[in-house]
């Protein structure tokens, strides 16, 4: 894995990436209280390829599981635009994730319809601020992404 780009990230995200790479067991558990969450939550490390830069991009993200698949939310804290990692996945849906010490090759797809609603409810139970983020992002529907293992 090439050296991650961390210079343009908020320090708490860059710190989480470094922790995940140095100590995957500790990096897997993220204390969400500073961001208004309920406490310690599971986080995976998403590895995408920048659609413009071609560089490896790493993003620590809260996740849930659904029938052997991983589920993540492209909330960007309720910003009016999608996060770069989501745009990278739309451009190139085959990527890698790290869950604790385990690495997986996955294929990403955006859920829709009833599946999206069910997965949104699941993820909002894990991290209740997602509902507030959707309210803030009223001009866009926040994507719920399913990561299906390929290995």
C-alpha positions as CSV (number, residue, x, y, z in Angstrom):
1,X,0.0,0.0,0.0
2,X,1.5,3.3,-1.0
3,X,1.9,6.1,1.6
4,X,-1.6,7.6,2.2
5,X,-2.3,11.2,1.3
6,X,-3.0,12.8,4.7
7,X,-1.8,16.4,4.3
8,X,-5.1,17.8,3.1
9,X,-7.2,15.9,5.6
10,X,-8.5,17.3,9.0
11,X,-6.0,16.2,11.6
12,X,-8.4,13.9,13.4
13,X,-8.9,11.9,10.2
14,X,-5.2,11.8,9.4
15,X,-4.5,10.7,13.0
16,X,-7.2,7.9,12.7
17,X,-5.6,6.7,9.4
18,X,-2.1,6.6,11.0
19,X,-3.5,4.7,14.0
20,X,-5.3,2.2,11.8
21,X,-2.1,1.5,9.8
22,X,0.0,1.2,13.0
23,X,-2.4,-0.7,15.2
24,X,-5.4,-2.1,13.3
25,X,-7.1,-3.4,16.4
26,X,-7.2,0.1,18.0
27,X,-7.9,1.8,14.7
28,X,-10.9,-0.5,14.2
29,X,-12.7,1.0,17.2
30,X,-13.4,4.8,16.8
31,X,-14.7,6.9,19.7
32,X,-17.5,8.9,18.1
33,X,-18.4,11.0,21.1
34,X,-16.3,14.0,19.9
35,X,-18.5,14.1,16.8
36,X,-21.8,13.7,18.6
37,X,-22.0,9.9,18.4
38,X,-22.9,7.3,21.0
39,X,-19.4,6.1,21.8
40,X,-17.0,3.6,20.4
41,X,-18.0,2.3,17.0
42,X,-16.5,0.0,14.4
43,X,-14.6,1.7,11.6
44,X,-13.1,0.3,8.4
45,X,-10.4,1.7,6.3
46,X,-11.5,2.3,2.7
47,X,-8.8,2.3,0.0
48,X,-9.8,4.0,-3.3
49,X,-7.9,5.3,-6.2
50,X,-8.3,9.1,-6.8
51,X,-10.3,9.6,-10.0
52,X,-8.3,12.7,-10.8
53,X,-5.0,12.1,-9.1
54,X,-4.7,8.4,-9.5
55,X,-3.2,8.3,-6.0
56,X,-4.2,5.9,-3.2
57,X,-6.8,7.5,-0.9
58,X,-7.6,6.1,2.5
59,X,-10.7,7.0,4.4
60,X,-11.7,5.7,7.9
61,X,-15.5,5.1,7.9
62,X,-18.1,3.8,10.3
63,X,-19.6,0.6,9.0
64,X,-22.3,-1.9,9.5
65,X,-22.8,-5.4,8.2
66,X,-25.6,-6.9,6.2
67,X,-25.6,-10.5,5.1
68,X,-21.8,-10.7,4.8
69,X,-21.5,-7.3,3.2
70,X,-20.2,-4.1,4.6
71,X,-22.3,-0.9,4.5
72,X,-21.0,2.7,4.7
73,X,-22.6,6.1,4.4
74,X,-21.4,8.9,2.2
75,X,-22.5,11.7,4.5
76,X,-19.6,14.1,4.6
77,X,-21.2,15.4,7.8
78,X,-24.2,16.7,5.8
79,X,-22.2,18.8,3.4
80,X,-24.0,19.8,0.1
81,X,-21.5,17.7,-2.0
82,X,-20.6,14.0,-1.9
83,X,-17.3,13.0,-0.3
84,X,-14.3,12.4,-2.7
85,X,-14.1,8.8,-1.7
86,X,-17.7,8.2,-2.9
87,X,-17.0,9.9,-6.2
88,X,-13.9,7.7,-6.5
89,X,-16.0,4.6,-5.9
90,X,-18.5,5.7,-8.6
91,X,-15.6,6.0,-11.0
92,X,-13.9,2.8,-9.9
93,X,-16.1,0.5,-7.8
94,X,-13.6,-2.3,-7.3
95,X,-11.5,-1.3,-4.2
96,X,-10.1,-2.6,-1.0
97,X,-11.0,-2.3,2.7
98,X,-9.3,-3.1,5.9
99,X,-11.4,-4.2,8.8
100,X,-9.2,-4.5,11.8
101,X,-6.2,-6.5,10.7
102,X,-8.1,-8.2,7.8
103,X,-7.9,-6.9,4.2
104,X,-10.7,-7.6,1.6
105,X,-11.2,-6.8,-2.0
106,X,-14.7,-5.5,-2.5
107,X,-17.0,-4.2,-5.2
108,X,-19.0,-1.0,-4.2
109,X,-22.5,-0.2,-5.3
110,X,-24.9,2.5,-4.2
111,X,-28.1,1.0,-2.7
112,X,-31.5,2.3,-3.7
113,X,-35.2,1.8,-3.1
114,X,-36.3,-0.3,-0.1
115,X,-32.8,-1.7,0.4
116,X,-31.4,1.9,0.8
117,X,-34.2,2.7,3.3
118,X,-33.5,-0.4,5.3
119,X,-29.8,0.1,5.3
120,X,-30.2,3.8,6.2
121,X,-32.2,2.9,9.2
122,X,-29.6,0.3,10.2
123,X,-26.7,2.8,9.9
124,X,-28.7,5.6,11.7
125,X,-29.1,3.2,14.6
126,X,-25.4,2.7,14.7
127,X,-24.6,6.4,14.3
128,X,-27.7,8.6,15.0
129,X,-26.1,11.9,13.7
130,X,-26.7,10.5,10.2
131,X,-30.3,11.6,10.3
132,X,-29.2,15.2,11.2
133,X,-26.7,15.0,8.3
134,X,-29.4,14.1,5.9
135,X,-31.5,17.1,7.2
136,X,-28.5,19.4,6.6
137,X,-27.8,18.0,3.2
138,X,-31.3,18.7,2.0
139,X,-30.2,19.3,-1.6
140,X,-28.8,15.8,-1.9
141,X,-29.8,12.3,-0.9
142,X,-26.9,10.8,1.1
143,X,-25.7,7.6,-0.6
144,X,-25.6,4.3,1.3
145,X,-22.9,2.2,-0.2
146,X,-22.8,-1.6,-0.1
147,X,-19.3,-3.2,-0.3
148,X,-19.6,-6.8,-1.6
149,X,-16.6,-9.0,-1.0
150,X,-14.8,-10.3,-4.1
151,X,-12.3,-12.6,-2.4
